[in-house]
Amino acid sequence: MSTEDPVSFSSLGLPRELSDVVTALGYEEPTPVQRETIPLLLQGRDLLGQAATGTGKTAAFALPMLQRISADRRNPRQTAGLVLVPTRELAMQVAEAVHRYSKGVHVSVLPLYGGAPMHSQIRELERGAQVVVATPGRALDHIRRGTLKLDNLRVLVLDEADEMLDMGFAEDLDAILQATPGSRQTALFSATMPARILSIAGQHLKDPARITIAREKAAPGRMPRVRQVAYVVGRAQKAATLERILDMEDPVATLVFCRTRIEVESLVEKCNAHGHRAEGLHGGMVQKQRDRVMGLFRAQKANLLIATDVAARGLDIEHLSHVVNYDVPASPESYLHRIGRTGRAGRGGTAITLAEPREQRHLRAIERFTKTRLEIGKVPTVADLRAKRLELTRASLRERLVAGDFDDVRVVVEALSEEFDPVDIAAAAVKMAQDAMGGSTDDREMPAAASARHEGNGDGRRVRLFINAGREAGIRPGDLVGAITGEADVRSASLGTIEIADRFSLVEVPDALADRIIAALKVTKIRGNRVKVRREKTF
């Protein structure tokens, strides 16, 4: 079937009760993966599909699954459809989507994932769930307990299979597949097709139809949907660089990937100190904390989500405008997965990568893998930031002028105009508005990336401070950032890496500020405790 002919969902062979629901949900026409996949699955074919995140895969497999299950009402309480996904968040999202699609056919849907009470899941399974959306570990747990019975399974879907393998679910997947009837229909979707995915397909899929949905290419003279920019900066300048980029980009919602939970917590504190609404997500958080963070981000009460790679797997955030790689991803495949989270549904998106000078070869590897050129950006200067602030101030003032209604303050202007020129009065008002919108920005230029390799020498030398309190004393990165910025009058952007061990902490600071910070912390309390502070001993 041509992916260029205009088609509707009903023309793909879906029954009216499903196509009407999709239309009511606001979908005007199927995406390429839906056009290719739905007719094949409706025919009962097994399928091996290569498609990136955000291409419409959920509807592509869910609609045919619902059609097949709803056509057979002989065992309405038994599980007939099973969807395996890599993460809890994705399980909830897919289950919610399948539930929306099922309104016309009245099929029950249940998500199963770790971190939720087992007894409540068992109770729901006993009541009956025709479609189960699960993470591999929790699905296998229920299968072994006998609470998830797959004797009547008709459709099995493996979504984001490469992610599940990367997360170590290979043995769980094999055990689940062995527990399913051979008569089932199977669909496997993956953003990449490494040999181990093809091996699974060869063992468990029957003569599968294979589809590949190519990544969208920009038309000549147009930017691609996802603008890809890399900034080459020294390690110590990363936080300040990110701050300046966010000020210039003014994103709707940003997902920042970090390598470690310590880095996540430290960056969250720094970003919040600069006026952002940032939340962190990492593997050390319990499910209730993760749900709270995602609730805030989806409700747009937080505009910056800073997460480790593992914790962010499977997240699907519709309004995401920017993805930031705070560190260069470990592989080009990981890079591809990350940037695929933005620029969806025809909207533009921006992917930003911060690379140290020694990591430029990794950028070239990404370019070869994605067959695209990364734009190498210039870190915004103080002049750029001032111009941006003026632009925002001018836009806000213009909007206010158009709205009118100045009667309550006009008397102030009239009184001042007797002493000062009206243009000077307006300029003073603009200055005050500009300061209110962002006057706290660091007005010092950052060193060029070329000099970042020599941060340990000369005036730019940095040292680490040892503090004799750590995790056991309840110390968090935010406590250290707050104490140093508040007591020593040091900007948070000047601080480097913060490491917290069980009984001590290490903070990277400029050598020129070290003595001032040590003196300030010696006379203050952190989390109610006096601490000892010194330069880290080197041997």
C-alpha positions in Angstrom: 0.0 0.0 0.0 1.4 3.4 -0.9 2.1 5.6 2.0 1.5 8.7 -0.1 -2.2 8.1 -1.1 -4.6 10.0 1.2 -6.4 7.3 3.2 -8.7 7.2 6.2 -8.8 4.7 9.1 -11.9 3.1 7.8 -10.2 2.4 4.4 -7.6 0.3 6.2 -10.2 -2.3 7.0 -11.1 -1.4 10.5 -14.7 -1.9 11.6 -16.8 1.2 12.0 -16.9 1.0 15.9 -13.1 1.4 15.9 -12.7 3.9 13.1 -15.4 6.1 14.6 -13.6 6.2 18.0 -10.3 7.1 16.4 -12.0 9.9 14.4 -13.7 11.1 17.6 -10.2 11.3 19.3 -9.1 13.8 16.7 -7.0 11.7 14.4 -7.5 12.8 10.8 -5.5 10.3 8.9 -3.2 7.3 9.7 0.5 7.8 10.1 2.8 5.8 7.7 3.4 3.0 10.3 -0.4 2.7 10.8 -1.0 2.6 7.0 1.5 -0.2 6.6 0.8 -2.2 9.7 -3.0 -2.2 10.3 -4.0 -4.1 7.1 -1.3 -6.7 7.6 -2.3 -7.4 11.2 -6.0 -7.5 10.3 -5.0 -10.2 7.8 -3.6 -12.2 10.8 0.0 -11.9 9.7 2.9 -11.9 12.1 4.9 -8.7 11.7 8.4 -7.4 12.3 8.4 -3.6 12.2 11.2 -1.1 12.4 9.8 2.3 13.5 11.1 5.0 15.9 9.4 6.1 19.0 6.6 8.6 18.4 5.5 7.3 14.9 2.1 6.0 16.0 3.0 2.4 16.8 0.5 2.1 19.6 -2.6 2.6 17.4 -0.9 0.5 14.7 -1.0 -2.6 16.8 -3.8 -1.8 19.3 -6.6 -1.3 16.8 -6.1 -4.6 15.0 -5.7 -6.4 18.3 -9.0 -4.9 19.6 -10.8 -5.9 16.4 -9.6 -9.5 16.7 -10.4 -9.8 20.4 -13.9 -8.1 20.1 -14.9 -10.5 17.3 -14.5 -13.4 19.7 -16.6 -13.1 22.9 -16.4 -16.8 23.9 -14.1 -16.1 26.9 -14.6 -12.5 27.9 -12.7 -12.8 31.2 -9.6 -14.4 29.8 -6.5 -12.6 28.5 -6.5 -12.6 24.8 -4.0 -9.8 24.1 -0.6 -9.2 25.7 1.6 -6.1 25.1 5.1 -6.2 26.5 6.9 -2.8 27.0 10.2 -1.9 28.7 9.1 0.4 31.5 6.3 1.2 34.0 5.6 4.6 32.4 5.2 3.1 29.0 3.0 0.4 30.3 0.7 3.0 31.8 0.7 5.1 28.7 0.0 2.2 26.3 -2.8 0.8 28.6 -4.4 4.3 28.7 -4.2 4.6 24.9 -5.7 1.1 24.3 -8.4 1.9 26.8 -9.4 5.0 24.8 -9.4 3.1 21.5 -11.6 0.3 23.1 -14.6 2.5 23.9 -16.5 1.3 20.8 -15.8 -2.4 21.5 -15.8 -2.6 25.3 -12.6 -4.5 25.8 -11.1 -4.5 29.3 -7.4 -3.3 29.7 -5.0 -3.8 32.6 -1.5 -2.5 33.1 1.0 -4.6 35.1 4.3 -3.2 36.2 6.7 -3.4 39.1 6.4 -0.9 42.0 2.6 -1.4 42.3 1.0 -3.7 44.9 0.9 -7.3 43.7 -2.3 -8.1 45.6 -4.3 -5.4 43.8 -3.0 -6.6 40.4 -3.9 -10.2 41.3 -7.4 -9.1 42.2 -7.8 -7.2 38.9 -6.6 -10.3 37.0 -9.1 -12.5 38.8 -11.9 -10.1 37.7 -10.7 -10.5 34.1 -8.6 -8.4 31.7 -8.9 -9.1 28.0 -5.8 -7.0 27.2 -2.8 -6.8 29.5 0.0 -4.3 29.0 3.0 -5.3 31.1 6.7 -5.0 31.7 8.5 -8.3 31.2 9.6 -8.8 34.8 6.1 -8.3 36.3 4.4 -10.3 33.5 6.7 -13.3 34.1 6.1 -13.0 37.9 2.3 -13.3 37.3 2.8 -16.2 34.8 4.8 -18.2 37.4 2.3 -17.5 40.1 -0.5 -18.7 37.8 -2.3 -15.4 38.1 -1.7 -14.4 34.4 -3.1 -17.2 32.3 -2.2 -17.1 28.6 -4.0 -20.3 27.3 -6.4 -18.1 25.4 -3.8 -15.6 24.1 -4.5 -14.6 20.5 -2.2 -11.6 20.0 1.2 -10.8 21.5 3.0 -7.5 20.9 6.6 -6.7 21.8 7.0 -2.9 21.7 10.4 -1.2 21.8 12.0 -4.7 21.8 15.5 -3.3 21.5 15.0 -1.3 24.6 13.8 -4.4 26.5 16.9 -6.3 25.4 19.2 -3.3 26.4 17.6 -3.4 29.9 18.4 -7.1 30.3 15.0 -8.6 29.7 16.2 -11.2 27.1 15.7 -14.2 29.4 12.4 -13.0 30.7 11.1 -12.4 27.1 12.2 -15.9 26.1 10.4 -17.4 29.1 7.2 -15.5 28.3 7.3 -16.4 24.7 7.6 -20.1 25.6 4.6 -19.8 27.9 2.3 -18.5 25.0 0.3 -20.8 22.6 1.9 -21.4 19.2 -1.3 -20.3 17.5 -0.9 -16.7 18.6 -0.3 -13.7 16.3 2.9 -11.9 17.1 4.0 -8.3 16.3 7.5 -7.1 17.2 8.4 -3.4 17.0 11.9 -2.0 17.4 13.6 1.3 16.6 16.8 -0.5 15.5 17.3 -4.0 14.1 20.4 -5.5 15.6 21.2 -9.2 15.1 19.6 -10.3 18.4 16.2 -8.8 17.4 16.4 -10.7 14.1 17.2 -13.8 16.1 14.1 -13.5 18.3 12.0 -12.9 15.2 13.5 -16.0 13.5 12.6 -18.2 16.5 9.2 -16.8 17.5 7.5 -15.2 14.5 5.9 -17.2 11.7 6.7 -15.9 8.2 6.5 -12.3 9.4 5.7 -9.4 7.1 8.5 -6.8 7.5 8.0 -3.1 7.4 10.5 -0.3 7.8 9.3 3.3 8.4 12.2 5.5 7.4 13.0 8.5 9.5 11.6 11.7 8.0 13.9 13.6 5.7 13.7 17.3 5.3 12.7 18.7 1.9 15.4 20.7 0.1 15.9 24.0 1.7 14.1 23.1 4.9 15.4 22.3 8.3 14.7 18.7 9.5 11.8 18.3 12.0 14.3 17.8 14.8 17.0 20.5 14.8 20.2 18.9 16.1 22.8 21.2 17.7 26.0 20.4 19.6 28.0 22.7 21.8 31.6 21.9 22.6 32.3 23.1 26.1 34.6 22.3 29.0 33.2 20.1 31.8 33.2 22.9 34.3 31.1 25.2 32.0 28.4 22.7 31.2 25.9 23.9 33.8 26.4 27.5 32.9 26.2 26.7 29.2 22.9 24.8 29.7 21.5 27.8 31.6 22.4 30.2 28.7 21.0 27.9 26.1 17.7 27.5 27.9 17.5 31.3 28.3 18.0 31.7 24.5 15.8 28.8 23.4 12.9 29.5 25.8 11.6 26.0 25.4 8.1 24.8 26.2 9.3 21.6 28.0 12.8 20.1 28.1 14.0 16.6 28.9 17.7 16.6 30.0 19.6 13.3 30.1 22.4 12.9 32.7 24.6 9.9 33.4 24.2 9.6 37.2 21.7 10.3 39.9 24.1 12.6 41.7 24.5 14.7 38.5 20.7 14.8 38.2 20.2 16.0 41.8 23.0 18.6 41.4 21.6 20.0 38.1 18.1 20.2 39.4 19.3 22.3 42.3 21.3 24.6 40.0 18.4 25.0 37.5 15.9 25.8 40.2 18.3 28.3 41.7 18.2 30.1 38.4 14.4 30.3 38.2 13.5 27.2 36.3 10.8 24.8 37.4 13.0 21.7 37.4 12.3 18.1 38.6 14.6 15.1 38.7 14.0 11.5 37.8 16.4 8.6 38.6 16.5 5.0 39.6 16.8 5.8 43.3 13.2 7.1 43.5 10.2 5.1 44.6 7.2 4.8 42.3 5.2 7.4 44.2 8.0 9.9 43.7 8.2 9.1 40.0 4.5 9.5 39.6 4.5 12.9 41.3 7.3 14.2 39.1 5.7 13.0 35.9 2.4 14.4 37.0 4.0 17.8 37.5 5.8 17.7 34.1 2.7 16.5 32.1 0.6 19.2 33.8 3.3 21.7 32.7 3.8 22.7 36.4 7.5 21.9 35.7 9.1 22.7 32.5 12.5 21.0 33.0 12.8 17.2 33.6 16.3 16.1 34.4 16.7 12.3 34.3 19.1 9.4 34.0 18.9 7.4 30.8 17.5 4.3 32.5 14.9 6.3 34.5 13.7 8.1 31.4 13.3 5.0 29.2 9.8 4.6 27.8 8.7 8.1 28.7 6.3 9.6 26.1 5.6 13.3 26.7 3.4 14.9 24.1 4.4 18.6 24.6 8.2 18.0 24.7 9.9 20.6 22.6 13.6 20.1 23.6 15.9 17.1 24.4 19.3 17.9 25.9 22.1 15.4 26.2 24.1 16.8 29.1 26.7 14.2 28.3 27.3 12.6 24.9 25.2 9.4 24.8 27.1 6.1 25.0 26.1 5.0 21.5 24.6 6.5 18.4 21.6 4.2 18.9 21.0 5.7 22.3 21.3 9.2 20.8 18.6 8.2 18.2 16.3 6.9 20.9 16.7 10.1 22.9 16.1 12.7 20.2 13.1 10.7 18.9 11.2 11.9 21.9 10.7 15.4 20.4 9.5 16.7 17.1 6.4 14.5 17.1 3.1 14.7 15.4 4.4 17.1 12.8 5.7 19.6 15.4 9.3 20.9 15.3 11.7 19.8 18.0 15.3 20.6 19.1 18.0 18.2 20.2 21.0 19.7 22.0 24.2 17.9 23.0 26.9 19.2 25.3 30.2 17.6 24.4 33.7 18.1 25.9 36.5 18.8 23.4 37.8 15.2 23.7 34.3 13.9 22.8 34.1 15.4 19.3 34.9 12.0 17.7 31.7 10.7 19.3 29.8 13.5 17.5 31.3 12.4 14.2 30.1 8.8 14.9 26.6 10.1 15.5 26.7 12.0 12.2 27.8 8.8 10.4 25.0 6.7 12.1 22.2 9.2 11.6 23.4 10.4 8.1 22.9 14.0 9.2 25.2 16.9 10.0 25.1 18.3 13.5 25.0 22.0 13.8 27.9 23.2 16.0 26.5 26.0 18.0 28.3 28.9 19.6 27.7 29.3 23.4 25.5 32.4 23.9 27.5 35.4 25.0 26.6 38.0 27.5 25.6 40.3 24.7 23.3 37.6 23.3 21.6 37.1 26.6 21.1 40.8 27.1 19.6 41.1 23.6 17.3 38.2 24.3 16.1 39.8 27.6 15.4 43.0 25.7 13.5 41.1 23.1 11.3 39.4 25.7 10.8 42.7 27.6 9.9 44.5 24.3 7.4 41.7 23.5 5.8 41.9 26.9 5.5 45.7 26.9 4.0 45.6 23.4 1.4 43.1 24.5 0.6 45.3 27.6 0.3 48.4 25.4 -2.1 46.7 23.1 -4.2 45.6 26.1 -4.5 49.2 27.4 -6.1 50.0 30.8 -3.4 52.2 32.3 -5.7 54.6 34.2 -4.6 53.3 37.7 -0.9 54.1 37.0 -1.1 57.0 34.5 -1.0 59.4 37.4 2.5 58.2 38.3 3.8 58.9 34.7 2.1 62.3 34.6 3.7 63.3 38.0 7.2 62.1 36.9 6.9 63.9 33.5 7.0 67.2 35.3 10.6 66.4 36.4 11.9 64.0 33.7 11.7 63.5 30.0 8.9 61.0 29.1 11.5 58.9 27.1 13.7 58.6 30.2 10.7 57.6 32.3 9.8 54.8 29.8 13.5 53.7 29.6 13.6 53.4 33.4 10.4 51.3 33.3 11.9 49.1 30.7 15.1 48.7 32.7 13.1 47.7 35.8 11.0 45.2 33.7 14.1 43.7 32.2 15.7 43.2 35.6 12.6 41.5 36.9 12.6 39.1 33.9 16.2 38.0 34.1 18.6 40.5 35.5 20.4 37.8 37.6 22.1 36.2 34.6 25.9 35.8 35.1 27.4 38.7 33.1 30.9 37.0 32.8 32.0 35.5 29.6 32.9 31.8 29.7 36.3 30.6 28.6 36.5 29.1 25.1 36.3 25.3 24.9 39.9 25.1 23.7 41.1 26.3 27.1 38.7 24.0 28.9 41.3 21.1 28.7 43.6 23.2 31.0 41.1 24.0 33.7 43.5 22.7 36.3 46.2 25.3 35.5 46.5 29.1 35.9 43.6 31.3 36.9 41.0 28.8 35.9 42.3 26.1 38.3 39.6 24.2 40.2 39.9 22.2 43.4 37.6 19.8 45.3 36.5 20.5 48.9 36.1 17.6 51.4 33.1 17.9 53.8 32.9 15.4 56.6 29.2 14.7 56.2 27.4 12.6 53.6 24.4 10.5 52.8 24.1 9.1 56.4 23.7 12.6 57.7 20.9 13.3 55.2 23.1 15.5 53.0 21.8 16.2 49.5 23.4 18.2 46.7 20.8 20.9 47.2 22.0 21.3 50.8 25.5 22.0 49.7 24.5 24.3 46.9 22.3 26.3 49.2 24.9 26.6 51.9 27.7 27.6 49.6 25.6 30.1 47.5 23.9 31.5 50.6 26.7 31.7 53.1 29.7 32.3 50.8 27.9 34.4 48.2 29.0 32.2 45.4 26.9 31.7 42.2 25.7 28.2 41.8 27.0 28.2 38.2 30.5 28.4 39.6 30.2 25.0 41.3 31.2 21.9 39.5 30.6 18.2 40.2 29.1 17.3 43.6 29.7 13.8 44.9 28.0 12.5 48.0 29.3 9.3 49.7 27.9 7.7 52.9 30.1 9.7 55.3 31.6 12.5 53.3 30.9 14.8 50.3 33.1 16.4 47.6 32.4 19.6 45.9 34.3 21.0 42.9 34.9 24.8 43.2 37.1 27.4 41.6 40.5 27.6 43.4 40.1 31.3 43.8 36.9 30.9 45.8 37.9 27.8 47.9 39.2 29.7 51.0 36.1 31.9 51.1 33.8 28.8 50.9 35.8 26.9 53.5 35.6 29.9 55.9 31.9 30.3 55.4 31.0 26.7 55.8 33.0 26.3 59.0 30.7 28.8 60.8 27.4 27.5 59.5 25.3 24.3 59.9 24.3 22.0 57.1 21.1 20.0 57.9 21.5 21.1 61.5 25.1 19.8 61.8 28.4 21.6 62.1 30.8 20.3 59.5 34.6 20.2 58.9 35.7 21.5 55.5 39.1 21.3 53.8 40.7 21.0 50.4 40.7 17.4 49.3 44.1 15.7 49.9 45.9 14.5 46.9 48.7 11.9 46.9 
